[in-house]
Amino acid sequence: MNVNIDLQVAIDPKESLPDIDELTLWAKSALIGADYHKDSEITVRIVASDEIQELNREYRHKDCPTNILSFPFECPDVIDLPLLGDLIICDEIVRREAKVQEKTYKEHFAHLIVHGCLHLLGYDHIEAKDAAKMEPLEVKIITKLGYPDPYGDLTNN
């Protein structure tokens, strides 16, 4: 199984960003953890808060910045492409949230990539019953990567 990351950096980072190998590891771990074993391509675009706010307003009707947005690629069944979709992530918010949550930047970034990849596969957490499936899977994947439980109170299933 190959996972190709198309990394787009739309900011001038003041600090280092995760590299392509880290992003690939995190994404591949999410896909394998969700029992998805097909070759895949994912675009990861790292943006500023104004760009993610504009996308959040346009696609989710929420006029505020957010940490990550996931846009699954919808392809007709008759076309076989490995494109899973796009992850748009706001570096500024990831850094701020990591500090507030007393996590390392990479720990939080890894969690958001895993979280976003699960959304690309159709997982959701709006309804409690959906969150009850998605969040323990996130915990399992993240802890297997060597990071602590991002929710702090879920058990590894």
LOBA-307095 format. One record per residue (C-alpha): residue number from 1; x, y, z. Coordinates in steps of 0.2 Angstrom, whole numbers, always signed. Example, Ala and Ser with C-alpha at 12.3 -4.5 7.8 and 13.67 -1.06 7.14 Angstrom:
BEGIN
+-----+-------+-------+-------+
|   i |  east | north |    up |
+-----+-------+-------+-------+
|   1 |   +62 |   -22 |   +39 |
|   2 |   +68 |    -5 |   +36 |
+-----+-------+-------+-------+
//
This chain:
BEGIN
+-----+-------+-------+-------+
|   i |  east | north |    up |
+-----+-------+-------+-------+
|   1 |    +0 |    +0 |    +0 |
|   2 |    +7 |   +17 |    -5 |
|   3 |    +2 |   +33 |    +2 |
|   4 |    +7 |   +49 |    -8 |
|   5 |    +6 |   +66 |    +0 |
|   6 |    +4 |   +81 |   -10 |
|   7 |   +11 |   +94 |    +2 |
|   8 |    +6 |  +112 |    -1 |
|   9 |   +12 |  +126 |   +10 |
|  10 |    +3 |  +142 |    +8 |
|  11 |   +11 |  +151 |   +23 |
|  12 |   +28 |  +158 |   +27 |
|  13 |   +32 |  +147 |   +42 |
|  14 |   +41 |  +155 |   +57 |
|  15 |   +45 |  +138 |   +64 |
|  16 |   +47 |  +121 |   +56 |
|  17 |   +33 |  +111 |   +49 |
|  18 |   +31 |   +92 |   +49 |
|  19 |   +40 |   +84 |   +34 |
|  20 |   +33 |   +74 |   +21 |
|  21 |   +39 |   +57 |   +29 |
|  22 |   +30 |   +62 |   +45 |
|  23 |   +14 |   +67 |   +36 |
|  24 |   +15 |   +50 |   +26 |
|  25 |   +17 |   +40 |   +41 |
|  26 |    +3 |   +48 |   +50 |
|  27 |    -9 |   +47 |   +35 |
|  28 |    -4 |   +29 |   +31 |
|  29 |    -6 |   +24 |   +50 |
|  30 |   -24 |   +31 |   +49 |
|  31 |   -29 |   +22 |   +34 |
|  32 |   -22 |    +5 |   +40 |
|  33 |   -30 |    +8 |   +57 |
|  34 |   -46 |   +10 |   +48 |
|  35 |   -43 |    -6 |   +38 |
|  36 |   -41 |    +4 |   +22 |
|  37 |   -27 |    -4 |   +12 |
|  38 |   -28 |    +4 |    -6 |
|  39 |   -15 |   +15 |   -13 |
|  40 |   -20 |   +33 |    -9 |
|  41 |   -16 |   +51 |   -13 |
|  42 |   -20 |   +65 |    -1 |
|  43 |   -17 |   +83 |    -3 |
|  44 |   -11 |   +92 |   +13 |
|  45 |   -12 |  +110 |   +12 |
|  46 |    -5 |  +121 |   +27 |
|  47 |   -13 |  +138 |   +27 |
|  48 |   -16 |  +154 |   +37 |
|  49 |   -31 |  +157 |   +48 |
|  50 |   -39 |  +169 |   +35 |
|  51 |   -39 |  +155 |   +21 |
|  52 |   -46 |  +142 |   +32 |
|  53 |   -59 |  +154 |   +39 |
|  54 |   -65 |  +158 |   +21 |
|  55 |   -66 |  +139 |   +17 |
|  56 |   -75 |  +136 |   +34 |
|  57 |   -87 |  +150 |   +30 |
|  58 |   -90 |  +144 |   +12 |
|  59 |   -92 |  +125 |   +15 |
|  60 |   -98 |  +123 |   +33 |
|  61 |  -107 |  +140 |   +35 |
|  62 |   -96 |  +144 |   +50 |
|  63 |   -88 |  +161 |   +49 |
|  64 |   -73 |  +157 |   +60 |
|  65 |   -56 |  +148 |   +58 |
|  66 |   -54 |  +130 |   +62 |
|  67 |   -39 |  +118 |   +64 |
|  68 |   -43 |  +106 |   +50 |
|  69 |   -55 |  +104 |   +36 |
|  70 |   -57 |   +88 |   +26 |
|  71 |   -63 |   +87 |    +8 |
|  72 |   -66 |   +69 |    +2 |
|  73 |   -64 |   +66 |   -17 |
|  74 |   -80 |   +60 |   -24 |
|  75 |   -76 |   +50 |   -39 |
|  76 |   -89 |   +40 |   -50 |
|  77 |   -88 |   +21 |   -47 |
|  78 |   -82 |   +18 |   -65 |
|  79 |   -66 |   +28 |   -63 |
|  80 |   -53 |   +20 |   -52 |
|  81 |   -42 |   +34 |   -45 |
|  82 |   -32 |   +33 |   -29 |
|  83 |   -37 |   +51 |   -24 |
|  84 |   -44 |   +51 |    -6 |
|  85 |   -46 |   +70 |    -4 |
|  86 |   -39 |   +86 |    +3 |
|  87 |   -34 |   +90 |   +21 |
|  88 |   -33 |  +109 |   +24 |
|  89 |   -24 |  +113 |   +41 |
|  90 |   -21 |  +129 |   +49 |
|  91 |    -3 |  +129 |   +57 |
|  92 |    -7 |  +144 |   +68 |
|  93 |   -22 |  +136 |   +76 |
|  94 |   -13 |  +119 |   +78 |
|  95 |    +1 |  +128 |   +87 |
|  96 |   -11 |  +138 |   +98 |
|  97 |   -21 |  +123 |  +102 |
|  98 |    -6 |  +112 |  +106 |
|  99 |    +0 |  +125 |  +119 |
| 100 |   -17 |  +127 |  +127 |
| 101 |   -19 |  +108 |  +128 |
| 102 |    -1 |  +106 |  +134 |
| 103 |    +3 |   +94 |  +120 |
| 104 |   +18 |   +95 |  +108 |
| 105 |   +15 |  +103 |   +91 |
| 106 |   +19 |   +87 |   +82 |
| 107 |    +8 |   +76 |   +94 |
| 108 |    -7 |   +88 |   +90 |
| 109 |    -3 |   +89 |   +71 |
| 110 |    -2 |   +70 |   +70 |
| 111 |   -19 |   +68 |   +79 |
| 112 |   -27 |   +81 |   +67 |
| 113 |   -20 |   +72 |   +51 |
| 114 |   -26 |   +55 |   +58 |
| 115 |   -43 |   +64 |   +62 |
| 116 |   -44 |   +72 |   +45 |
| 117 |   -40 |   +55 |   +36 |
| 118 |   -54 |   +46 |   +45 |
| 119 |   -66 |   +60 |   +39 |
| 120 |   -59 |   +57 |   +21 |
| 121 |   -64 |   +38 |   +24 |
| 122 |   -82 |   +43 |   +29 |
| 123 |   -80 |   +44 |   +48 |
| 124 |   -89 |   +57 |   +58 |
| 125 |   -92 |   +63 |   +76 |
| 126 |  -107 |   +75 |   +75 |
| 127 |  -118 |   +62 |   +82 |
| 128 |  -113 |   +53 |   +98 |
| 129 |  -115 |   +36 |   +90 |
| 130 |  -103 |   +41 |   +76 |
| 131 |   -91 |   +49 |   +89 |
| 132 |   -91 |   +32 |   +98 |
| 133 |   -84 |   +24 |   +83 |
| 134 |   -72 |   +37 |   +77 |
| 135 |   -64 |   +43 |   +93 |
| 136 |   -58 |   +26 |  +100 |
| 137 |   -51 |   +22 |   +83 |
| 138 |   -41 |   +39 |   +83 |
| 139 |   -35 |   +34 |  +100 |
| 140 |   -29 |   +17 |   +94 |
| 141 |   -20 |   +24 |   +79 |
| 142 |   -12 |   +39 |   +89 |
| 143 |    -6 |   +28 |  +103 |
| 144 |    +1 |   +15 |   +91 |
| 145 |   +11 |   +29 |   +84 |
| 146 |   +18 |   +32 |  +101 |
| 147 |    +8 |   +48 |  +106 |
| 148 |    -3 |   +49 |  +121 |
| 149 |   -22 |   +48 |  +120 |
| 150 |   -28 |   +64 |  +112 |
| 151 |   -44 |   +64 |  +122 |
| 152 |   -36 |   +59 |  +138 |
| 153 |   -50 |   +49 |  +145 |
| 154 |   -54 |   +36 |  +131 |
| 155 |   -47 |   +18 |  +133 |
| 156 |   -38 |    +9 |  +120 |
| 157 |   -50 |    -2 |  +111 |
+-----+-------+-------+-------+
//
